[in-house]
Amino acid sequence: MSQIRPAASETGDPLLLTPGPLTTSRSVKQAMVHDWGSRDAAFIAINTAVMEALPRIVCGEDRYVTVPMQGSGTFAVEAMLTTFVPRGGKVLVLINGAYGSRARRILDIAGRATVVHETAEDAPPDLAEIDRLLSGDAGISHVFAVHCETTSGIRNPVEAIAALVARHGRRLLLDAMSAFGALPLDTREVAVDAIAASSNKCIQGVPGLGFVICRKEALAETAGNATTLVLDLHDQHAAIQKTGQYRFTPPIHVIVAFHQALQEFQQEGGVAGRGGRYADNARILTDGMRALGFETLLAPNLQAPIIVTFRMPEDPAFVFQRFYDALKERGFVIYPGKLTVAESFRIGCIGDLHAKDMRAFLDTAREVLSEMGVGFVPAKAA
Ligand SMILES: Cc1ncc(COP(=O)(O)O)c(C=O)c1O
């Protein structure tokens, strides 16, 4: 039986090596043990501070405004697409994973026309092909891209995509869900109309709030576009501007915890500090897993330091569910694969996880693999 004590977060829960919801700090969780009235000045002040802090993370405090959207990240993406794309608009959807495909589905359901540029899950979009599609179809009003496609962990070249979209005079809508706060994005350099993300990713809050950081001038043009009441960002923004209050019940505890998470994000040094820690986590994880005999899906130049996809080993002794269960028992939750190109599983580097946690994970993985009798694991160096 294992000599390794179960790992755990400060609160005794397993560590989540997942793409979010993720392990949060004790202080973020503790921020929620109070009650607030949604129309009370104390809550409204906290909400205002959160909304004002978010555009600063993308260097857009003067030109951008945050519109919150109750719900998970997908609510924010759907709100962004159906508010910004007019009914007669057409979107070039860049797909290299599940979240690009989901955006297309949202647009199909909402009756917005789409053109798709799809590449394999381990390949970035082809810029020359985007150029060709935009040149050949003047009807394309918007381009939709995913910053880090969490399906594989690939970092899509949003800076180059944005430059191309701007050159053609079209508008960019970005799903930055798993990248926001960890991968730099400077809206002074990257022309983008809207950026969707959520509370429970790299800012390390708890789930329940999506948000869209909107270029003010672009948001002002969206009146009447929305096809639902709830997901209308223009209406949500107008109501909050007027009254300071949400149209419908806000996830108060989530927002207060998010406020605490944002303070911890700033204390860590913002995007540079947080992204730097995740990059260290990813490097320790990748080096360690390779030393154990695993192969990564992505070439290093394509890999974002958010979540790493490993190919499923061919050794019949490796049974993913057994590996998963044994790790969970010892305090680590990993993530199944979501790829169509290869059998795989994923391990996240984000959340309140540090170098020591990644090393403890690797020690535990080695022990589990040897208990499973997996043959490809090299003996531990003395
Ligand atoms: C890139 C991306 N977009 C959208 C989503 C959807 O977010 P949610 O599951 O919170 O609805 C996720 C979730 O991981 C994501 O990684």
PDBQT file of the ligand as one rigid body, heavy atoms in Angstrom, charges set to zero:
ROOT
HETATM    1  C1  LIG A 401     -12.214  28.065 -23.911  1.00  0.00    +0.000 C 
HETATM    2  C2  LIG A 401     -13.472  27.767 -23.164  1.00  0.00    +0.000 A 
HETATM    3  N1  LIG A 401     -14.623  28.292 -23.588  1.00  0.00    +0.000 NA
HETATM    4  C3  LIG A 401     -15.781  28.065 -22.968  1.00  0.00    +0.000 A 
HETATM    5  C4  LIG A 401     -15.830  27.257 -21.852  1.00  0.00    +0.000 A 
HETATM    6  C5  LIG A 401     -17.151  26.980 -21.220  1.00  0.00    +0.000 C 
HETATM    7  O1  LIG A 401     -17.223  27.391 -19.907  1.00  0.00    +0.000 OA
HETATM    8  P1  LIG A 401     -18.296  26.749 -18.921  1.00  0.00    +0.000 P 
HETATM    9  O2  LIG A 401     -18.032  25.290 -18.837  1.00  0.00    +0.000 OA
HETATM   10  O3  LIG A 401     -18.021  27.500 -17.645  1.00  0.00    +0.000 OA
HETATM   11  O4  LIG A 401     -19.644  27.060 -19.477  1.00  0.00    +0.000 OA
HETATM   12  C6  LIG A 401     -14.654  26.682 -21.357  1.00  0.00    +0.000 A 
HETATM   13  C7  LIG A 401     -14.679  25.790 -20.182  1.00  0.00    +0.000 C 
HETATM   14  O5  LIG A 401     -13.691  25.184 -19.804  1.00  0.00    +0.000 OA
HETATM   15  C8  LIG A 401     -13.454  26.943 -22.026  1.00  0.00    +0.000 A 
HETATM   16  O6  LIG A 401     -12.295  26.404 -21.602  1.00  0.00    +0.000 OA
ENDROOT
TORSDOF 0
